[in-house]
Amino acid sequence: MRTTILVAVFAMISLLGGLTLVVLVRNGPDPLTVLSLLVLALLGFGIVGALREPPS
């Protein structure tokens, strides 16, 4: 079950990151785009890090 959740979360974060990068390339950097990349990075590190650790 953990692997399924990890794959789903990774797919969603990758999709949102890709869409954010498309906006970044088309419109150039702006504060909200940079902020969204930071939020996606925080979510990615937090969720993937938590799911990779075995339950205690």
C-alpha positions in Angstrom: 0.0 0.0 0.0 2.9 2.4 0.8 4.3 1.9 -2.7 1.0 2.7 -4.3 0.7 5.9 -2.3 4.3 6.8 -3.0 3.8 6.4 -6.8 0.5 8.4 -6.7 2.1 11.3 -4.7 5.2 11.3 -7.0 3.0 11.4 -10.1 0.9 14.3 -8.7 3.9 16.3 -7.6 5.6 15.6 -11.0 2.5 16.8 -12.9 2.2 20.0 -10.8 5.9 20.6 -11.1 5.8 20.1 -14.9 2.8 22.5 -15.3 4.6 25.0 -13.1 7.7 24.8 -15.2 5.7 25.3 -18.4 4.3 28.5 -16.9 7.8 29.5 -15.8 9.1 29.1 -19.4 6.2 30.8 -21.1 5.7 33.8 -18.8 9.1 34.1 -17.1 9.8 33.9 -13.4 7.5 35.8 -11.1 7.1 35.5 -7.3 4.1 33.2 -7.3 5.8 30.7 -9.7 8.9 30.6 -7.5 6.7 30.2 -4.5 4.8 27.3 -6.0 8.1 25.6 -6.9 9.2 26.0 -3.3 5.9 24.6 -2.0 6.1 21.6 -4.4 9.7 20.9 -3.2 8.6 21.0 0.4 5.7 18.7 -0.2 7.9 16.3 -2.2 10.7 16.1 0.3 8.3 15.7 3.2 5.9 13.2 1.8 8.4 11.1 0.0 10.7 11.1 3.0 7.9 10.1 5.4 6.8 7.3 3.1 10.3 5.9 2.6 10.8 5.3 6.3 9.5 2.0 7.6 6.7 2.2 10.1 7.8 1.7 13.7 
